[in-house]
Amino acid sequence: MSEEMKSRKEKVLCTAKNGYDRMDASEMQAMEEYCRVYKDFLNNGKTERLCAREAVKLAEAKGFVPYRRGMALKAGDKVYTVNRGKGVMLAVIGRKSLAEGCQITASHIDSPRLDLKPTPLYEDSEMAYFKTHYYGCIRKYQWVTIPLELRGVVALKDGTVVDVALGEGDEPKFVITDLLPHLGGEQGKKPLNEAIPGESLNILLGSRPVGECGESDRVKLHVMEKLNEKYGITEADFTSAELEVVPAAMATDIGLDASLIGSYGHDDRVCGFAALKALLDLDTVPAKTAVCMLADKEEVGSMGVTGMQSAAFDTFMEDLCESQGVALRVCYEKAFCLSTDVTAAFDPAFADVYEKRNSALVNYGIGLCKYTGARGKGGSSDANAETVAYVRRVMDDKNVIWQIAELGKVDAGGGGTVAQYMANRNITTLDAGVPVLSMHAPFEVVSKLDCYMTYKGCKAIYEAE
């Protein structure tokens, strides 16, 4: 190809490149360090409560203080508030008035999992089990025969809240059993989504009885005695407990080249951490107030007091606005939000459900999504052209590697994010996030490069004028 033709193509055609062809050695080193810290965050934050605690710990180490209603705020002040232990809102006050808007990132820190039912403990055939109710959109067959942990809290009637962590480190793990192939002929004839019914996702707890032969529920009693000994709880206390079953695997590098990270909870802690870390790493006072929203309940529609549809975010923002004598609606109409949630990475093993020209590719950077939703864009905020152009400019100015992404083929399905709930507040919003392989599985895979570019993208948004 002649130099003239090459120049003409570069001017008018899209010439996307693998991110590794665009990064230098120093940036790759920074990427590796970022991903090392991210893996620690994943391992320490296997539930939304633990994520919130870890976020606060990291924020306080960077000088953030709890926000108190009515406190005086000036440019450069760093504040946070925790929403019922399950969500966190943080802000760095900018040089400009909130009447000029603010720069927001919004992510969620809940992930698909199994929750214990309110009356979970039972014994059958001298084995003890916990009944579960799955949370979010899961593929049930993926949760059987893998090591599991139990994390969460038990709230006692006297107001005491007991933290529970079972299966941690070298402790015994839990498992959901499956049918052996020798007897699984009928099961194998069922559709994939029906082969493992939700009511069969029961956690095996133990098999050793206590007491005298002939007595009932001896294994159940043994399990309950161990829980009582460790945590001081009784069976009745499960009624006011939030106990979550999560995979026991730790975050780890994947591939001979260690270019990927495998873990539970990338959706959406990979973007939540990027948004948080970018805010913590601001080394100068931003022009506009920078806000990071880490929400709960996205996997079940963002409902409830800790979800993105609640008034918790509005309350926090209204408090900040009132401290400057600014009406909330005035701030919102000039604000921008990057809704940072994961997108689907093109997987050549399942190419038939993707439209490759518009799919996110591994190692091509943060995926910008003009719309999400299902089929006819249902459940999407569908950003306008001006918004996409603005984000393109911001990303390019900070050398952020990005790509345009859709979730999959138009009629193949779809999914949503918190973007529509931010847009409903009259906040200009665009979806963006890390492409994920095996999304919603107990063990998801992401590219280190894409993780790092999402962090850079969030930082670019905070720093934008």
N, C-alpha and C positions, 0 to 999 in steps of 0.2 A: 504494500500500500504506500502510495506517495505521501510525502509530508503534507502536501496541500490537502489531499483527501482526508488524512488523519486530523488535520486542523479543522476542516469543515465538519467532520463528524463530532469532534469534541465540543464544538460550539452549539450544535443543535440536537444531538442525541444523548440519551441517558447512558452514562458510562459507569455504572456501579461496579465497585471493586470489593473484593474480600478485604475485610478490615486489616488483616495482617500485612497486606500490601501497602497499607497507608500509615502504619504505626512505626515509630522508631524504637530503639532499644530502651531508652529511658522511660518511654510511656508503657512499654511492655512490663518493665520492672514495677512501675506504679500500679499497673493492672494486677500483677501477682500479689502485691501487698494488700491492695483493696480486697481482693477475693479471699485472702487469708483471714482478714478481719470479718468479712461477710460469713464465712463458714463458722466462725466462732459464734456469731449472732444467731445463726440457724440452730446450732447445737444448744444454745442457752435459751432459745425461744420457741419451743415446740408447740406452744399454745398461744392464743391471743393475749392471755394474762401475762405469760412469761415474756412475750415480745414487748408488751407495754412496760414491764419492769425493766427490761434490758435497755429499752429506748430512754427511759428516765435516767438510768444509771449512766449511760453514755452522754446524755445531754448535761447532766449535772457536772460531769467531769470537764465539760467545755464551758462552764460558767452559766448555764441556764438555771433559773430559779422558778419556784412555783408562782403562778400568777394569782394575785389576790385582787378581788374586785375593788376598783377604786384606786389602786396603786398608781402613782405617777410614773409615766413612761417617757423616755427620751430616745433619740436615735442611738442605735447600737445596743439597747437593752435586749436581753434574751430571756424569754419566759415560756412556760409550758403549763398545761393543765391536763389532768388525767380524768377520763370519763369512765367512772365506775370500775376502774381497774382493767378495762378492756380496750380502751382507745386512748390516744394521746394527741394533743394539739400543741404545736410549738410555733413560736414566732420570733423573728429578729426584727426589731422596729427599724424602719428605714428612715432615710433623710427627708423624704417627701411626705406630705400629709396623706393620710388614708383617703382623703377626698380625691387623690390621684389614682386610687386603686391599690391593689397589692398583687404579689406574685405567689400563687398557691400551687403546691403539689398535693394530690390526694390519692392515697393508697389504702389498701386494707391489709390487716394482719391476721385475719382468721383464714383457716384452710380447711378443705374437706377432711372429715374424720369420722370417728364413731363416738357417740355420746352414750353414757350409761342411762338406762331408763330410770324413772323415779323409784321403782321397786325392782332392782336388778338381780339380786342374789337368789340363786336357787340350786337345788341338787337333783340330779337325775342319774340313776344307775351308779350311785356312789362316786360321782364326779361333781364338782362344784363349778358353776358358771356365772357369768354376768350377762344379762340381756342388754343389747345395745339398740340404739336408734341412729341410723347414719345421718350425718350432717352435711348438707351440700350435695352436689352432683358427683357421685362416685360410680366406678365400675366395680360392683360388689365382688366379683371373682378375684380381683386383684388383692383383696384384703385377707384372703385365707392362706394359711401355712406360712406366714411370715412372722418374725419376732415382733412383739408389740410391747409398749409401755403404757402406764396409766398415770395421767397428770391432771391436776385440778385442785379444787377446794371443796371442803365440806363446811357449811355454815351451821353451827350449833344453835340451839334455842336461846342460849344466854348471850348470843351475839358474837361469840368467838368464831373466828374463821381459821380452819386448819388446812394448811398446805399439804397436798398429797403428791408423792412422787414414788411410784413403784415400777421396778424394771430398769432403773437407772444404772449405768456403769456395768459392774459385774453382778448386779442383783439378778435373781431369776426373772425371766421374761414371761410373756403371755402369748397365746396363739389361738387362732380360730381353725379348727380342723376341717378337712375336706374328705370327700369320699374316695376310696381307693379305686384305681382304674379298673380293677378286676370286677367290681360291682357297679361301675359307673355307666353302664350301657345306656340306661334310660336318661340319666342326667346329661350324657353327651349329646342326646338328640334335641335337647332344649336350646332355644336361642340363648346367646351369650348373656344377655341381661336377665334371663330367668333361671339360669342354671344354679345360681346361688341366691335363694330368696333372702330378703332383708331380715326375716325373723330367724334365720339360721346363722346370723353373724353373732354368735355367742362366744364369749371369751372363756377359755378353759383356765380355771383358777387353781385346781388341785384335785388330789385323789386320796389323800391320807386321812383316815377317820380318827376320831377321838372318842372316848367313852366306852361303854360296854357294847358288846355284840348284840344286835337285835334292836338297839335304839335307832330312832329315825334322825335323818339330817346330820349325821356325824361328821361328814366332810364339810358341809356348809358351816357347821359350828366351829370346826377347826380354822377355816378361813376367817370367820368373823372374830374369833379369839385373837388371831394374829393381827388383824386390823385394829382391834381394840387395844391390844398391847402397844402397837406402834403409834397410833393416832388418838386413842381414847374415844373412838366413835362406836356407835351401836348401829344395828341394822336400820332402826327408825331414822337415823341421821341421813341416810341416802336420799330421803325425801327433799332435803334442802342442800343437795350437793350438785356441783358441776364437775363431773369427772369425765375426762376425754381420753379415748384410746388412740394412740398415735404410734407410728412405726418406730422401732427401736434403733434403726440404722442411723449412723452419724453422717454428716456431710463429708463428702470425699471427692478427690479429683477423679476424673474419668478419662480413659484413653491412654495409650502409650505416650502420647505427647502431653498429657495432663492439661489439655486445653478446655476441658469441660468440668462442670461440677454436678455431682449427683446428690440429691437430698430429698427428704420430705419437706414440703412447705414452700418451695420456690414461689408458688402461686399463693399469696402475692408478696411474700416477705422479701423476695428479690428486688421488687420495686419499692417496697416500704423502707427497706434498709438504704437503698440508693437515695431516696428522697430525704431520709433522716440524715445520713452521712453528709450529703451535699450541704444541708443546712448547717450542720455542726462545723463544717470545714470552710465556711465563709470567712475569709481573712480580712475583709473590709466591710464597713457598714453599707448595706445595699441601698440603692436609690429608693426603691419602694419596699415596704414591709414584706418580708418573706415569711410565708406560712407553710407549715407541713402538717397535713392531716393524716393520721394513721387510724383508720376506722375499723370497726368490727362488723360482723353480720353480712358482708357482701355476698358470701356464698349462698345465703338464703334470702336474697332480695334487699339487703340493706335496711331491713325493718328494725323496729325496737329502739330503745333509748340509746343504744351504743352503735346503731347503724347510721349510715350517711343520710338517711331520710329524717333523722331526728333533729330537734332544734339545738342540739348540743353545739354543733359547729357555729350556727347563727349566734348563739348566746356568747360564745367566746369572741367571735368577730365583732359583735355589737359592743361588748365591753371594751375592746381595743379602740373601736371607733369613738365611743363616748369619751374616752380619755383624751381625745383630740377634738371633741365637739363636732364630730362628723356623723351624718346620718348613714346607717348601714347600707341603705339602698344606693346611696351615692358612691360608696366604696365598691359595692358589687358591680355596678354598671360599668366601671372602668377596670375591674379586676380581670386577671387571667388565671386559669387553672389548667395545669397539665395533669390529667387523670392518669396516674401511672399504674397501670395494670398489665399483666402479661398478655402476650398474644401467642398464637400457635406458630411454631417453627415448622417449616416444610420438612416432611419426613419422607424420603424416597421409598421407604418400605410400605407406605400407605398413600402413594401419590394420587390415587384415583379420587380422593376427597378434597384435594387441594387444587387451586388454580395457580399454577407456578408463577405466572407473570406478576401476580399480585399477592404472593405469599412472602412472609418473612423468612430469610435464609439465615442459618447459623453463621455467626462471625461477620455479619453485615451491619451490625450496630443496632441501636435502639429502633424499635419498630413504631412508626407513627401511623395511627389508625384514624382516618377521617370519620369512620363510623364503625360500630360493632353491631350488636343486635342479631336477629335471626331472620333469614330469608329476605323478606321485604324491608329490612333494616328495623324491624320491630324491637323496641327497647333501646334505641340508639339516640344519641344527641346529634349526630351528623353535623360535624363542624363545617362552617362555610369556608369558601376558598381563601378569603382574607386571613382567616385564623391559621390555616395550614401554611400560607405564605409567611406569616409572622414567625411561626415556629421554625420553618426552614431557614429563615434569615438568622434567627437567634442561634440555632445549632451550628450553622456554617461559620458564623462569626467567631465561635469558640472551638472550631475544629472538632465538633462532635460527629462521629460516624453514625449516620442514620439511614433508614430505609422506609419505604411505604409498605404497609401490610394490611391484609385482610385475614379473617380467621380461617376461611376455607371456601369451597365452592358455594355458590349462592343458595342452592337447594339442599346442601348437605347438613345444615343445622345452624348453629350460631351460639352466641353468648353475650353477656352484658358486663358492664363495669359500673363504677359510681359516677361516670361522666354525666349521665342524664340528670342525676340529682344535683350536681353542681350547676349544670346548664339551666335547670329549672329555677335556680336562684338568680337568674340573669347574670351569670358569670360566664364569660367567654371561655370555652373549654375544648380541649383536644385530648384524645386518648393517645397514650404512648407507653411502651414497655418492652420488657425482655421477651424474645421468642423462646418458647419452652417446648421441649420434646416430652412426650408422655404426660401432658398436662392432666392434673387431678389424680394421677396415680400416687400410690404411697411412696414412690421414688421417682422424682422428676429430674430432668437433665437440662442444663443451660450452658451457654458458652461464656467463658470468662470475659472475653472481649465484649460481648453484648451487655454483660453485667456492668462492666466498667464504663461503657459508653452511656448507659442509662444514668449512672451516677453523674457523669459529666453533663448529660443533658439536663438533669434536674438542677445542677449548679448553674448552668447557663441561664435557665429560666429565672432562678432567684436573683441573678446578677443583672438581668435585663432592665433597661431603662423604661 
